[in-house]
Amino acid sequence: MKKIKLYSFLFTYLFCCAVLNAQSQQSLYWQSGTLLNPLRLFPVKIGDKAEFIDLDKDGDPDLMRYKTSNGYSVQWIDDDDDMKITDIEGDIDNDCLMVDRNNDGKYGSYDDLIVDWNDTDNDGKGDMQILTEYAREEDKNKPWGPGHVMISLDLDHDNVLNYIDWSNFTLRGWIHDGASDFYEDYHGKTLFLKIHTSPEKMNDARLNWENPFLFYDPDKDGLSEHAIRFLDTPRANKADDAFKTNLTGKISYAAVTFDADNDSRPGNEFDYDWTLNFRGEGFDYTKQKHTFKNLRGLPAADTLFMDPRYRQLSELLYPDHESAWDLIFKEGKWAQVWFTYDEDDDCQRWERVELYEPKDPYLMGAKKGGLDDNNQADPAGDRGEWDLDNSGGGKLYISPLDGKLHLYGAEKGYWRIDQNAKSFQAMGGIYDGYGPGRQTNSPETAPLIGYFDTDNNGFFDQITYDLNGDKVVDKTISISELGLSDQAPIIQSADLNYNMVKTIEEKIANNLWERSQQALKVAKSYGINSQWYALLMSPKSTRQKYHDGYWLQFYLYNDLLDIAKRQGNQSLIQRIEKAYYSGNWQKEFASN
């Protein structure tokens, strides 16, 4: 009898637990517990009610507070005075969401996240989003790293702004679909301002570190073909300084990058090919004022924030799409110019191809002191060149040395070859969600070509080869010793626009292909079987003409040298060298 009662009790208990669990599950938002992307804020549990507060005592609610169905305490500030007590959430045109991530009862303090939407043109849609993320209290004295301030502007009106993981309220702007379809609004004509610090540590809320990152869409296809990145490098704070991140109001770093062959498309949304990077004193941007409607938040809500300055702003200071180019080239005072070209065309970055540094050409890996010392640099496949005294003013030229685009005034440059794009920058690089924070298939060594300006006239005149990567130069060519000129027409970068950049890239690709066809005719006349190189014989795009033209000519050049060496024909060797490094095979082999 006792066993029957015990079994009856257990059955009843388990049944009740099952019913309660089912009821609890029914009260949750449908996406709770799934592995799908959390694309929106989880609402309040079914059956729970939000608390409404009238902050400004005008008789209607200004604050809605509740716990989301996944257990986070949130509150909405109604900045456009349209909240109703029947609402189940705030709106995302002019309201502000505050998240108490550490559940300490405060919503605008340490470890909290605030997302503030603004409708700057009164069309009923939020086209500005200010995300502020406070560092944890134990990290409050760290000037850099914990915390974020990120301001996004939707200039192309696609309603895409920051990407936030709404299941745990973390900024995940580097999440993407496919190779480079980022959920963050890096596509089309857009911009953001960002700093990796807690907002209360900044000396002036109108300024920023990446200030801004500008994306351009000159052909209006919804993808970005051109970008400019500006940095205001903060001064080091003093021990007694209340602000740990002192922004200067000057841009000391500017990077200009282009998708020169315009091959971005769905599935390959980012494909920047080369970048000019300027460093130095730069320019003052404090006169670049931008005022916004509806930016000022509800004054009665200021007391909810540990640092309410972002709620009190009426303006931001930053260069915009229209002023950026002239500020770089007409007002910037630069000490150095760096140039990076993505030779293996594998860097689908949302930002830039700008990170090869003038360091050891052979040391490979993040923070190892080599060309790819930067965490986001490609280990191999890029070409970097550096004008460390800005003698060339950021100008460019197409060198007769190899038919490629080079930086005028650069003292040296290196190309780490990765013909198969086997070693590539993993998407996200140092960012979360895509591997351990380093590149995919990072090699230990790579073939290396070096470029040098030995006569200091601004043009490369010497090229070196280490094609087996053993750190020993196998071959050095001086084009002056061949009796050739290293000079070429200078391209005034300050005068460029995107269409001109495309035209230049097409010209380079076509010329490289033409050089290869001239070399092919010479090679055939010496009995070389060109069918071995069928892989390089049918380019189908500007990019392939660039790549295949260079490599086809290079292979044929070396095959011809092999024949000349077998014959012991020094005169033929000299003709081959002159033909290859002038790009004029017809002249040297006119009699063939």
C-alpha positions as CSV (number, residue, x, y, z in Angstrom):
1,M,0.0,0.0,0.0
2,K,2.8,2.4,0.9
3,K,4.5,1.6,-2.4
4,I,1.4,2.4,-4.3
5,K,1.1,5.8,-2.6
6,L,4.8,6.5,-3.3
7,Y,4.4,5.6,-7.0
8,S,1.2,7.8,-7.1
9,F,3.1,10.7,-5.6
10,L,6.0,10.4,-7.9
11,F,3.7,10.2,-10.9
12,T,1.8,13.2,-9.8
13,Y,5.0,15.2,-9.1
14,L,6.6,14.3,-12.5
15,F,3.3,15.1,-14.3
16,C,3.1,18.5,-12.6
17,C,6.8,19.2,-13.5
18,A,6.1,18.3,-17.1
19,V,3.0,20.6,-17.2
20,L,4.9,23.5,-15.6
21,N,7.9,23.0,-18.0
22,A,5.5,22.9,-21.0
23,Q,3.8,26.1,-19.7
24,S,7.2,27.7,-19.2
25,Q,8.3,26.7,-22.7
26,Q,5.1,28.1,-24.2
27,S,5.8,31.4,-22.5
28,L,9.2,31.8,-24.1
29,Y,9.9,33.5,-27.4
30,W,9.9,30.9,-30.2
31,Q,13.6,31.3,-30.9
32,S,14.7,30.6,-27.3
33,G,16.9,27.5,-27.2
34,T,17.3,27.3,-31.0
35,L,20.7,27.5,-32.8
36,L,19.4,30.0,-35.3
37,N,20.9,33.5,-35.7
38,P,19.3,35.8,-33.1
39,L,18.3,38.7,-35.3
40,R,16.1,40.6,-32.9
41,L,15.7,41.4,-29.2
42,F,13.8,38.6,-27.4
43,P,10.5,39.9,-26.1
44,V,9.0,39.6,-22.6
45,K,7.6,36.2,-21.7
46,I,4.1,35.5,-22.6
47,G,2.0,36.3,-19.6
48,D,4.5,38.7,-18.0
49,K,3.8,42.4,-18.0
50,A,6.2,45.3,-18.5
51,E,6.5,48.2,-16.0
52,F,5.9,51.7,-17.3
53,I,7.2,54.9,-15.8
54,D,6.5,58.5,-16.6
55,L,9.9,60.2,-16.3
56,D,9.0,63.7,-17.4
57,K,5.6,63.8,-15.6
58,D,3.6,64.6,-18.7
59,G,1.0,61.9,-18.1
60,D,2.3,59.3,-20.6
61,P,4.9,56.6,-20.3
62,D,8.6,57.3,-21.1
63,L,10.2,54.2,-19.8
64,M,9.3,50.5,-20.3
65,R,11.1,47.9,-18.1
66,Y,10.8,44.1,-18.3
67,K,12.8,40.9,-18.3
68,T,13.2,39.3,-21.7
69,S,12.2,35.7,-22.3
70,N,15.8,34.7,-22.2
71,G,16.4,36.2,-18.8
72,Y,17.9,39.7,-19.3
73,S,16.6,42.8,-17.6
74,V,16.1,45.6,-20.2
75,Q,14.5,49.0,-20.3
76,W,13.4,51.2,-23.2
77,I,13.6,55.0,-23.2
78,D,10.9,56.6,-25.3
79,D,12.8,59.6,-26.9
80,D,10.1,60.5,-29.4
81,D,7.2,60.4,-27.0
82,D,5.0,57.8,-28.7
83,M,5.1,55.0,-26.2
84,K,1.9,53.3,-25.1
85,I,1.2,51.1,-22.1
86,T,0.0,48.4,-24.6
87,D,3.5,48.2,-26.2
88,I,5.5,45.1,-25.8
89,E,8.8,46.7,-26.8
90,G,10.2,50.1,-27.7
91,D,10.6,51.2,-31.3
92,I,13.9,51.4,-33.3
93,D,13.5,54.7,-34.9
94,N,14.1,57.1,-32.0
95,D,14.1,55.0,-28.8
96,C,17.0,53.8,-26.6
97,L,17.5,50.3,-25.3
98,M,19.4,49.7,-22.1
99,V,20.5,46.2,-21.0
100,D,21.5,45.3,-17.5
101,R,23.9,42.5,-18.6
102,N,25.4,41.9,-15.1
103,N,22.0,42.0,-13.4
104,D,23.0,44.5,-10.8
105,G,19.9,46.6,-11.1
106,K,21.6,49.3,-13.1
107,Y,21.1,49.7,-16.8
108,G,23.7,52.4,-17.8
109,S,26.7,51.3,-15.8
110,Y,29.6,48.9,-15.8
111,D,29.1,45.8,-18.0
112,D,25.9,47.2,-19.5
113,L,25.0,47.7,-23.2
114,I,23.1,50.7,-24.6
115,V,21.7,50.8,-28.1
116,D,20.3,54.2,-29.1
117,W,18.5,54.6,-32.5
118,N,17.9,58.0,-34.1
119,D,15.8,59.0,-37.1
120,T,17.8,61.9,-38.4
121,D,15.6,62.7,-41.4
122,N,12.1,62.1,-39.9
123,D,11.2,59.3,-42.3
124,G,10.0,57.0,-39.5
125,K,13.1,54.8,-39.7
126,G,16.2,54.8,-37.6
127,D,19.2,55.8,-39.7
128,M,21.7,56.3,-36.9
129,Q,22.6,53.9,-34.2
130,I,24.9,54.7,-31.2
131,L,26.1,51.6,-29.4
132,T,27.9,52.1,-26.1
133,E,29.2,49.2,-24.2
134,Y,30.6,49.7,-20.7
135,A,33.6,47.7,-19.5
136,R,33.2,45.5,-16.4
137,E,34.0,47.3,-13.2
138,E,37.2,45.3,-12.7
139,D,38.4,46.6,-16.1
140,K,37.5,50.2,-15.5
141,N,41.1,51.4,-15.4
142,K,42.1,49.7,-18.6
143,P,42.3,52.4,-21.3
144,W,41.9,50.1,-24.3
145,G,40.2,46.9,-25.1
146,P,37.2,46.3,-22.9
147,G,34.1,48.3,-24.0
148,H,33.0,49.9,-27.2
149,V,31.6,53.0,-28.7
150,M,30.3,52.5,-32.2
151,I,28.2,54.9,-34.2
152,S,26.7,53.7,-37.5
153,L,25.0,55.9,-40.1
154,D,22.7,54.4,-42.8
155,L,23.4,56.6,-45.7
156,D,22.1,54.3,-48.4
157,H,18.8,53.7,-46.6
158,D,18.9,49.9,-46.5
159,N,18.1,50.0,-42.8
160,V,21.2,47.9,-41.9
161,L,23.2,49.1,-39.0
162,N,25.2,47.3,-36.3
163,Y,25.0,43.6,-35.9
164,I,24.4,42.5,-32.3
165,D,24.0,39.0,-31.0
166,W,20.6,39.6,-29.2
167,S,20.8,36.3,-27.3
168,N,23.7,37.6,-25.1
169,F,23.9,41.3,-26.2
170,T,27.5,41.3,-27.6
171,L,28.7,43.3,-30.6
172,R,29.4,40.8,-33.4
173,G,30.0,43.1,-36.4
174,W,32.4,40.5,-38.0
175,I,29.8,37.7,-38.4
176,H,29.1,37.1,-42.1
177,D,27.4,34.8,-44.6
178,G,29.6,33.1,-47.1
179,A,33.0,34.6,-47.8
180,S,32.4,38.2,-47.0
181,D,28.7,39.1,-46.8
182,F,29.0,40.8,-43.4
183,Y,25.9,41.4,-41.3
184,E,27.3,44.7,-40.2
185,D,26.6,47.6,-42.6
186,Y,29.9,47.6,-44.5
187,H,28.3,47.5,-47.9
188,G,27.3,50.3,-50.3
189,K,27.6,53.9,-49.2
190,T,27.9,53.9,-45.4
191,L,30.1,54.9,-42.5
192,F,30.8,54.1,-38.9
193,L,32.7,55.7,-36.1
194,K,34.3,53.3,-33.5
195,I,36.6,53.0,-30.5
196,H,37.5,50.0,-28.4
197,T,37.0,51.6,-25.0
198,S,34.4,52.2,-22.4
199,P,32.5,55.4,-23.1
200,E,33.2,57.1,-19.8
201,K,37.0,57.0,-20.5
202,M,36.7,59.3,-23.5
203,N,37.6,63.0,-23.2
204,D,35.2,64.3,-25.9
205,A,32.2,62.2,-26.9
206,R,32.0,64.1,-30.3
207,L,35.4,62.5,-31.4
208,N,36.3,58.9,-32.0
209,W,39.2,56.7,-32.9
210,E,38.1,55.2,-36.3
211,N,36.7,58.6,-37.2
212,P,35.2,57.6,-39.5
213,F,35.4,54.4,-41.6
214,L,33.9,55.5,-44.9
215,F,32.6,53.1,-47.6
216,Y,31.8,54.3,-51.1
217,D,29.6,52.8,-53.7
218,P,30.4,54.7,-56.9
219,D,28.5,52.3,-59.3
220,K,25.5,52.1,-56.9
221,D,25.3,48.3,-56.9
222,G,24.9,48.1,-53.1
223,L,28.5,46.9,-52.7
224,S,31.6,48.9,-51.7
225,E,34.3,49.5,-54.3
226,H,36.3,52.1,-52.3
227,A,36.9,52.9,-48.7
228,I,38.7,55.4,-46.5
229,R,39.8,54.7,-43.0
230,F,40.8,57.6,-40.6
231,L,42.3,57.2,-37.2
232,D,42.6,59.7,-34.4
233,T,45.3,58.1,-32.3
234,P,44.7,58.8,-28.6
235,R,47.4,60.3,-26.4
236,A,48.7,58.2,-23.5
237,N,46.9,59.2,-20.3
238,K,48.6,60.3,-17.2
239,A,48.2,58.4,-13.9
240,D,45.8,61.0,-12.5
241,D,43.9,61.6,-15.7
242,A,40.2,61.0,-15.4
243,F,40.0,60.2,-19.1
244,K,42.0,57.1,-20.1
245,T,41.5,57.7,-23.9
246,N,42.4,61.2,-24.9
247,L,41.4,61.8,-28.5
248,T,43.3,64.6,-30.2
249,G,41.0,66.0,-32.9
250,K,43.6,65.2,-35.5
251,I,43.8,62.4,-38.0
252,S,47.3,60.9,-37.9
253,Y,46.5,57.8,-40.0
254,A,44.6,57.7,-43.3
255,A,44.1,54.6,-45.6
256,V,42.6,54.8,-49.1
257,T,41.7,51.5,-50.6
258,F,40.1,50.4,-53.9
259,D,38.5,47.4,-55.6
260,A,40.5,48.3,-58.6
261,D,39.1,45.6,-60.9
262,N,35.5,46.0,-59.7
263,D,35.0,42.3,-59.2
264,S,33.0,42.5,-56.0
265,R,29.6,40.7,-56.4
266,P,27.3,38.5,-54.3
267,G,29.5,35.8,-53.0
268,N,32.5,38.1,-53.1
269,E,31.2,41.2,-51.5
270,F,34.6,42.7,-50.6
271,D,37.7,42.5,-52.8
272,Y,39.9,45.5,-52.2
273,D,43.0,45.3,-54.3
274,W,45.4,48.0,-53.2
275,T,45.8,50.6,-50.5
276,L,47.7,53.9,-49.9
277,N,48.3,54.4,-46.2
278,F,49.4,57.8,-44.9
279,R,51.0,58.4,-41.5
280,G,52.2,61.5,-39.7
281,E,51.0,64.7,-38.2
282,G,48.0,64.6,-40.5
283,F,45.2,67.2,-40.2
284,D,42.8,68.8,-37.8
285,Y,39.2,67.7,-38.2
286,T,37.5,69.6,-35.5
287,K,35.9,71.9,-38.0
288,Q,34.2,69.0,-39.7
289,K,31.0,69.4,-37.7
290,H,27.8,67.3,-38.3
291,T,24.6,68.1,-36.5
292,F,21.7,65.6,-36.4
293,K,18.0,66.0,-35.7
294,N,16.7,64.0,-32.7
295,L,20.2,63.2,-31.5
296,R,19.5,64.7,-28.0
297,G,17.8,62.1,-25.8
298,L,15.0,62.7,-23.3
299,P,16.6,64.9,-20.7
300,A,14.6,63.3,-17.9
301,A,16.5,60.0,-18.6
302,D,20.0,61.4,-18.1
303,T,20.2,60.2,-14.6
304,L,19.8,56.6,-15.7
305,F,23.3,56.7,-17.2
306,M,26.7,56.7,-15.5
307,D,27.9,58.8,-18.3
308,P,25.0,60.6,-20.2
309,R,27.2,62.6,-22.6
310,Y,26.2,60.5,-25.7
311,R,22.6,61.3,-24.8
312,Q,23.3,65.0,-24.6
313,L,25.1,65.4,-28.0
314,S,23.8,67.6,-30.8
315,E,26.8,67.1,-33.1
316,L,29.6,64.8,-34.1
317,L,33.0,65.8,-35.5
318,Y,34.4,63.7,-38.4
319,P,35.4,64.0,-42.0
320,D,32.6,62.9,-44.3
321,H,32.5,61.2,-47.8
322,E,32.7,64.5,-49.6
323,S,35.6,66.1,-47.6
324,A,37.8,63.1,-46.9
325,W,39.8,63.0,-50.1
326,D,40.8,66.7,-50.1
327,L,41.6,66.6,-46.4
328,I,44.1,63.7,-47.1
329,F,45.8,65.2,-50.1
330,K,45.5,69.0,-49.5
331,E,45.7,69.4,-45.8
332,G,47.4,66.3,-44.5
333,K,51.0,66.6,-43.3
334,W,52.4,63.1,-43.7
335,A,55.8,61.7,-42.7
336,Q,55.4,58.3,-44.4
337,V,53.3,56.6,-47.1
338,W,52.8,52.8,-47.3
339,F,51.4,50.9,-50.3
340,T,50.0,47.3,-50.2
341,Y,48.8,45.3,-53.2
342,D,46.8,42.1,-52.8
343,E,48.6,40.1,-55.4
344,D,46.8,36.8,-54.8
345,D,43.4,38.5,-54.6
346,D,42.3,36.6,-51.6
347,C,41.7,39.3,-49.0
348,Q,38.0,39.7,-48.7
349,R,38.3,42.2,-45.9
350,W,35.6,44.6,-44.9
351,E,38.3,47.2,-44.2
352,R,41.4,47.4,-46.2
353,V,44.5,45.9,-47.6
354,E,47.0,48.0,-45.8
355,L,48.8,46.0,-43.2
356,Y,52.2,44.8,-44.6
357,E,54.8,46.6,-42.5
358,P,58.4,47.6,-43.3
359,K,59.9,44.8,-41.2
360,D,61.8,41.6,-41.7
361,P,60.8,40.0,-45.1
362,Y,61.3,36.4,-43.8
363,L,59.8,36.4,-40.3
364,M,56.2,35.1,-40.6
365,G,53.3,35.2,-38.1
366,A,51.5,37.7,-35.9
367,K,53.8,39.7,-33.7
368,K,56.9,38.0,-35.0
369,G,58.5,41.1,-36.4
370,G,57.9,40.4,-40.1
371,L,56.0,41.9,-42.9
372,D,52.8,40.3,-41.6
373,D,53.4,41.4,-38.0
374,N,49.9,42.8,-37.8
375,N,47.3,40.3,-36.7
376,Q,45.1,41.0,-39.7
377,A,47.8,40.9,-42.4
378,D,47.9,38.1,-44.9
379,P,50.9,35.8,-44.2
380,A,51.7,35.5,-47.9
381,G,50.3,36.8,-51.1
382,D,50.6,40.6,-50.6
383,R,53.1,43.1,-51.8
384,G,54.2,45.9,-49.5
385,E,56.2,49.1,-50.4
386,W,57.2,51.9,-48.1
387,D,58.2,55.5,-48.6
388,L,59.5,56.2,-45.1
389,D,60.3,59.9,-45.7
390,N,57.3,60.7,-47.9
391,S,59.6,61.9,-50.7
392,G,57.1,60.7,-53.3
393,G,54.0,62.3,-51.8
394,G,51.9,59.2,-52.2
395,K,52.2,59.2,-56.0
396,L,52.2,56.0,-58.1
397,Y,53.7,54.7,-61.3
398,I,53.6,51.6,-63.5
399,S,57.1,50.3,-63.5
400,P,58.8,48.9,-66.7
401,L,60.5,46.5,-64.3
402,D,57.5,44.3,-64.0
403,G,54.5,46.1,-65.5
404,K,52.9,46.5,-62.1
405,L,51.7,49.5,-60.1
406,H,54.2,50.8,-57.6
407,L,54.7,53.5,-55.0
408,Y,56.8,56.4,-56.2
409,G,59.4,57.4,-53.6
410,A,59.4,54.0,-51.9
411,E,62.9,52.9,-50.8
412,K,62.1,49.2,-50.8
413,G,59.3,46.7,-51.2
414,Y,58.6,43.0,-50.9
415,W,56.2,40.6,-52.5
416,R,55.6,37.3,-50.6
417,I,54.3,35.1,-53.4
418,D,51.3,32.8,-52.9
419,Q,50.3,31.8,-56.4
420,N,47.5,29.5,-55.3
421,A,46.1,31.8,-52.5
422,K,46.5,28.8,-50.2
423,S,47.5,31.0,-47.3
424,F,44.8,33.6,-46.8
425,Q,43.6,35.8,-44.1
426,A,40.8,34.0,-42.3
427,M,37.7,36.1,-42.2
428,G,37.6,38.0,-39.0
429,G,41.3,37.7,-38.5
430,I,41.8,38.5,-34.8
431,Y,38.0,38.6,-34.3
432,D,35.7,36.0,-32.8
433,G,33.7,33.3,-34.5
434,Y,36.1,32.3,-37.2
435,G,39.0,30.2,-35.9
436,P,41.7,30.9,-33.3
437,G,42.4,34.4,-34.4
438,R,45.0,33.7,-37.0
439,Q,45.2,33.0,-40.7
440,T,44.3,29.8,-42.4
441,N,47.1,27.6,-43.6
442,S,49.8,30.1,-42.4
443,P,53.1,29.0,-44.0
444,E,56.5,28.9,-42.5
445,T,58.1,30.5,-45.6
446,A,57.2,31.8,-49.1
447,P,58.9,32.7,-52.3
448,L,60.1,36.3,-52.1
449,I,60.7,39.1,-54.6
450,G,62.4,42.3,-53.4
451,Y,62.3,45.8,-55.0
452,F,64.8,48.5,-54.3
453,D,65.5,52.1,-55.3
454,T,69.3,52.1,-55.3
455,D,69.8,55.4,-57.0
456,N,67.2,57.3,-54.9
457,N,65.3,58.7,-57.8
458,G,61.9,57.5,-56.6
459,F,61.7,54.5,-59.0
460,F,62.7,50.9,-58.3
461,D,65.7,49.9,-60.3
462,Q,66.8,46.6,-58.7
463,I,64.8,43.4,-58.2
464,T,65.9,40.3,-56.2
465,Y,64.5,36.8,-56.2
466,D,64.4,34.1,-53.6
467,L,62.0,31.7,-55.1
468,N,62.7,28.7,-52.8
469,G,62.3,30.8,-49.7
470,D,65.6,29.7,-48.1
471,K,66.5,33.3,-47.2
472,V,69.2,33.5,-49.7
473,V,68.9,35.7,-52.8
474,D,69.1,33.6,-55.9
475,K,69.2,36.4,-58.5
476,T,69.6,40.1,-58.6
477,I,68.8,42.3,-61.6
478,S,69.8,45.9,-62.0
479,I,67.9,47.4,-64.9
480,S,70.4,50.3,-65.1
481,E,73.2,47.7,-65.7
482,L,71.0,46.4,-68.5
483,G,71.0,49.8,-70.1
484,L,67.3,50.4,-69.3
485,S,65.5,53.3,-67.7
486,D,63.7,52.7,-64.4
487,Q,61.5,55.8,-64.9
488,A,57.8,55.9,-65.9
489,P,55.0,58.5,-66.0
490,I,54.0,59.5,-62.5
491,I,50.3,59.0,-61.5
492,Q,49.1,61.9,-59.3
493,S,47.1,60.1,-56.6
494,A,45.5,63.3,-55.5
495,D,43.7,63.5,-58.9
496,L,42.3,60.0,-58.9
497,N,38.7,58.9,-58.8
498,Y,37.3,55.5,-58.9
499,N,36.7,55.3,-62.7
500,M,40.4,56.4,-63.2
501,V,41.5,53.7,-60.8
502,K,39.5,51.1,-62.8
503,T,41.0,52.4,-66.1
504,I,44.5,52.2,-64.7
505,E,44.0,48.6,-63.5
506,E,42.6,47.6,-66.9
507,K,45.6,49.2,-68.6
508,I,48.0,47.3,-66.3
509,A,46.2,44.0,-66.9
510,N,46.0,44.5,-70.7
511,N,49.7,45.5,-70.8
512,L,50.8,42.5,-68.8
513,W,48.8,40.2,-71.1
514,E,50.3,41.9,-74.2
515,R,53.8,41.4,-72.7
516,S,53.0,37.7,-72.2
517,Q,51.8,37.4,-75.8
518,Q,55.0,39.0,-77.1
519,A,57.0,36.6,-75.0
520,L,54.9,33.7,-76.3
521,K,55.8,34.5,-79.9
522,V,59.5,34.6,-79.0
523,A,59.3,31.4,-77.0
524,K,57.6,29.5,-79.9
525,S,60.4,30.7,-82.2
526,Y,62.9,28.9,-79.9
527,G,60.8,25.7,-79.9
528,I,59.3,26.1,-76.5
529,N,56.0,24.1,-76.2
530,S,53.5,26.6,-74.9
531,Q,50.9,23.9,-74.3
532,W,52.5,23.3,-70.9
533,Y,51.1,26.7,-69.9
534,A,47.5,26.1,-71.1
535,L,46.3,26.9,-67.5
536,L,47.5,30.5,-68.0
537,M,46.3,31.0,-71.6
538,S,42.6,31.8,-71.3
539,P,42.0,34.7,-68.9
540,K,38.3,35.6,-68.4
541,S,38.5,38.8,-66.4
542,T,40.7,41.8,-65.7
543,R,42.0,40.0,-62.6
544,Q,43.0,36.9,-64.6
545,K,44.6,39.0,-67.3
546,Y,46.7,40.6,-64.6
547,H,47.6,37.3,-62.8
548,D,47.9,35.0,-65.9
549,G,49.7,37.6,-68.0
550,Y,52.4,38.2,-65.3
551,W,53.0,34.5,-64.6
552,L,52.9,33.3,-68.3
553,Q,55.5,35.8,-69.2
554,F,57.6,34.9,-66.1
555,Y,57.6,31.2,-66.9
556,L,58.4,31.8,-70.6
557,Y,61.2,34.2,-69.6
558,N,62.9,31.6,-67.5
559,D,62.4,28.9,-70.1
560,L,64.1,31.1,-72.6
561,L,67.0,31.8,-70.2
562,D,67.3,28.0,-69.7
563,I,67.7,27.5,-73.4
564,A,70.3,30.4,-73.6
565,K,72.3,28.9,-70.7
566,R,72.3,25.5,-72.2
567,Q,73.7,27.1,-75.4
568,G,76.2,29.2,-73.4
569,N,74.8,32.1,-75.4
570,Q,75.5,35.2,-73.3
571,S,74.3,37.6,-76.0
572,L,70.9,35.8,-76.0
573,I,70.8,36.0,-72.2
574,Q,71.3,39.7,-72.4
575,R,68.6,40.1,-75.0
576,I,66.1,38.1,-72.9
577,E,66.8,40.1,-69.8
578,K,66.4,43.4,-71.6
579,A,63.2,42.2,-73.3
580,Y,61.6,41.0,-70.0
581,Y,62.6,44.0,-67.9
582,S,61.6,46.6,-70.5
583,G,58.4,44.7,-71.5
584,N,59.4,45.2,-75.1
585,W,60.0,41.7,-76.6
586,Q,59.3,42.9,-80.1
587,K,62.2,45.4,-80.0
588,E,64.8,42.9,-78.7
589,F,63.7,40.1,-81.0
590,A,62.6,42.0,-84.0
591,S,64.6,39.8,-86.3
592,N,63.1,36.5,-85.0
